[in-house]
Amino acid sequence: MANPQRLYKFIGATIVVSLGTAALAGCGQSSTTAAKPLAVVNGTDITNSQLNTMVRMTELFNGSTLPNTHAEKVNEVKYLVQEKSVEDWALAHHLITQAQAKASATSVITKSIEPQVGGKTGLEKMLKSKGVTYQQLTDYLTEQMILQQAYNQATKNVKPISTAAAEAFYKANPQYFTGTPQVELREITVKTQAEASAIEKQLKAGASFSALAQKDTINSALKSKGGEIGWVADSLQSLSPAVYKEISTLKPGQIGVTQGSHGYDVIELQATKAAQESPFSQVESEIKSNLLQTAQGNAYQTFAGKIEKQAKVTIYFK
């Protein structure tokens, strides 16, 4: 929830989600209700029920669980307030009507979402598992269509990212475009440390690694390959902690032994490759896309902040 504004794709539907959240259109209550609301925007309550529904909808679309802390709830209320302010502004300035937004939301559900989840029945099951209703989904997407128009308005003057700007970012941030060092390995796995030591001794005396692997390894996947693992990233994401630690002590051509999950591994570090930086030509389009999204997000956040200041807002939950 750190990105100020992003376009979020869910099963083919492009919707606007500000900071990963959205208030539900048409779900506000009059501020004259007995229960104290979390906030009031232009005379409409932001309720705890709305907040809970928004969280469930956001989790459904994002495919993840949001933190459930007081601080997070405070932020979510602020997001709801801002989005309700923007929604009211968009409708008041006739960027879209409520009816048009609802029609677009319904179309997204029937043409994009339902076909991907097993039709209406599949959608109902999915929504039930998340504790939300079809009506709440429709309301949620209706608001997204309204917010989409506001987003378009806010970002219409954001210029495409130039090649010079993308290249400047590339040069200033090499860490983003440099891969992981590579190692080329081969391995013989046996059951006991004594077997591993015997094989290590034979290898150091000049025996064929491939021949010993085909004869002795208990790793069936590598047996026919003569123990060849090939090139892998020199990282804990690609290697077990034991292997990673062992090869860090080796030079190309050297043999090491470590205990693995299936016995003992006799490992040869065949070669290494330093981390390679991706050429600018390969990442230019990605850089431009990311920088453009950032620029658009900043433009929208400035736009939404101004609208919120113009709205009649009172926040009670702090």
Buried (B, 14 or more C-beta within 10 A) or exposed (E): BEBBBBEBEBEEBEBBBBBBBBBBBEBBBEBEEEEEBBBBBBEBBBBBBBBBBBBBBBBBBBEEEBEEEEEEBEBBBBBBBBBBBBBBBBBEEEBBEBEBBBEBBEEBBEEBBBEEBEEEEBBBEBBEEBBBEEEBBBBBBBBBBBBBBBBBBBBEEBEEBEEEBBEEBBEEEEEBBEEBEBBBBBBBBBEEEEBBBBBBEBBEEEEEBBEBBBEBBEBEEBBEBBBBBEEBBBEEEEBBEBBBEBBEEBEEEEBBBBEBEEBBBBBBBBEBBEEEBBEBEEBBEEBBEBBBBBBBBBBBBEBBEEBBEEBEBEBEBE
